[in-house]
């Protein structure tokens, strides 16, 4: 019997996973969100291939940062090693999400970053949403999920993971993160909407220009950082 109570992170991870269903980001069993407890250095994640309609908080698996099951009877998500690698390297994040939603996956399959074309994108991220390189055969034959995380880390060598909390894994789909599992879910919703808007924009006008930097900066900083003024004070 564990000396710790993991009820809170299980419930927060469960609620975020239910958010994927609410916002129509998942089909059948695809997709997952995890919730991290930095004090205990563990996270709760959806079990592998588990139908959302039957999922309960107690079904989630609690895992440490070395991918060892701490509590739970189910097999953890196949993406667990990607989540744990992000928690080990992206300090301060408290949630990670991954889905196979159509518009963001389409950009990933095209191996294209999503350019900043409008203020909706700039509200969520200060730069283009990057896409990783296509994984090498050697990486595919190795520890695939760990290498997926390594691809994300490599992509963010020169990009702030705090300013762009989302990425497209080439040929696969989006991963998002945030200070909380709720923020990771929010970013997951946003990347799908941004992907959809960008595609429609380019269909209407294939030669459209990237949003000018002054507008990008204005919209990003009014929601993020010390000078943010959007929303209500808590």
N, C-alpha and C positions, 0 to 999 in steps of 0.2 A: 504494500500500500504506500503510495507516494506521500511524503510529508507536506507536499504543496497542494494547493487547490487551484486547478486549472479551469475552473468553471467560467470565469470571466472571459478569458481569451477564446475559449471554445464558443461561447455565446456570441462574441463579437465577430469571430470568423464565420459562424453560421449565419448571422444576420447579413453579413457582407455577401456571402454566397447566395442567399435568398435575393439579395439585390440584383445579382446577375440575372436571375429569373425575372424579377420585376421589370427590369429595363430591357428584356428580350435580347440578352447578349449570349445566351447559351441554348443549345439544343441537346436533348437527351442527357448524357452524362458529361459532356465536354465542358471544360473550364474549371477554375478553382480560385479561391482567395484564401490567404493565410493571414493570421494575426500574431504578432510577435510580442513577447514579454521580455524586455531588455534586462530586468532584474534577475529573472530566472534563466535567461538565455535559452528560451524555448519558444516554439511557435505552434499554433494549432492550424491544421490544414485539412481540407476535404479529403475523404478517402477515395482511392482510385476507383473509377467506373461506378460510382454510387449515384443512383437516380435522385435527382433533386426533390422529387415529390415525396420521397420517403426519408429525406435527410433530417436528422435531429442533432442538437448540439452535442449530445453524448456520443454520436457516431464519429465526430471529428477526431483526428489523431494528433497527439501532442508529441513533438519531435524536438531534439536538441540540435545545436548547430553542426554537429557531426553526423546528422541524419540517423541518430539512434532513437527508436521509439521510447518515449518516457511514459506515456499513458495512452491506452486505446487498444481495442481489439481488432480493428480493421487495418488493411494494408493502406499505407499512405499514398497520396497522389503520385503519379509517375513524374510530375514536375517538381517534386520536393527538393531535389538536389539543386535545382536552379534557384528556388526560393532561398534555401539556406546560404548559398553562395552570395546572393544579393544582400542578405542580412549581415553576413560577415564583412562585407566590403563597403556597402552603402550605409555608413554610420548615421543613426538617427531615424531610419525608416522603421515604421511599425506595421506595415502591411504590404503585401504583394498580390497582384491579380493577373490572371492569364485567361484569355478566351479565344474562341475561333469565330468571332463575329465577322460577317461577310465583307464589309467595306475595308476594315483595317487589315484583314487577311489578304484581300485583293492587292493592296499596296505591298504587303510583305511578299506575296507570291510574284509580284512584278519586280521585286528587289529594288524598290524606289522609296526614298524618304518622302515624307509628306511636307511640301513646302508651305511656309506661312503665306497664305493668300488673303487672309482677312482677320478681322479683330477677334472673332470667336477663338481662332487658333491662338492669337497673341494673348488672350485672356488666360489661357491654360499653360502655354509654354513660350519661352523667350526665343526659341529657335525652331528650325525645321525639326520634325520628329524623325530621328535617324533610323536607318535600316542597317542591320548588321551585314557582314559579308556572308556569302554562301558557305556553309560548313564544309570543310575538306573531308575526303574519304577517311583519312586517318582519325579525325575527330569523331566522325560518325561511328566508326568501329570501336572507339574507345568508350569512355564514360559519357554517353551522349548528353544526358541532362546536365551534368557538370560542365561539359563543353559548351552547352547552350548558355549557361551563365558566364563562362569565360568570354564568349563572343560579345555578350552585353557589356562586360567590363572593358573589353578592348574598344568597343564603339564609344565608350564614355571616357576614354583617356583624355580627350580635349574638350569634353562637354560636361557641364555641371549637372550631376544627377539630381540636384536640388532645384534647378531651374527648368529642366526637362525631365518630368517624372514618368516618361513613357518611351517605349522603343518598339520597333518592328523587328522580329527575328526573321531573317530572310527565309522564304519558302514555308514559313510556319505561322506566325501570327504575333499579336501584341502582348507585351508584358508591361504592367504599370506598377507603380509603388507610391508610397506617401508616408507621412508621419504617423498615420493611423490606417487600419484596414478600411475604414470608411472613406478616407482620402484615396486609397488605392482603387476602390470601387468607383468613386467619382471620376478619377482619371481614366478608368477603363471605359466608362460611358462617354467621356469627352473624346478619347482617341477615335472611337467608332464614329461619333458625329463629325469630327474634324475630317476623318477619312472620307466620309460620305460627301460633305460639303466641297472638299477639294476635288473629288472626282467630278461632281456635277459642274463645278466652276470650269474645269478644264474641258469638259464636253461642250459647254456653251461658248467658251473662248479659249482655245488651246494656246494662244499666245499671250495670255494674261500675265502681267508682271507680278513678281513677289511684292508683298506689302512693304511699304517704305519703312525704314528703320525707326523714324520718329513715331509712327503709329504703333509699331511693335512695342517700343519702349514704353509709350504712354499706357497702352492697355495692359501690359504685363505689370508695370510698377503700381498701377492703381489698385491691383488685387494682391500684390505680393511685396514683401519687404517692409521696412520701417515706415515708409511714406504711403503705404496703402490706405485708401479711404473708401473702398467699395464695401458695402454691407453695413451691418450693425455692430456696435461695440458689445463685447460680451461682459 
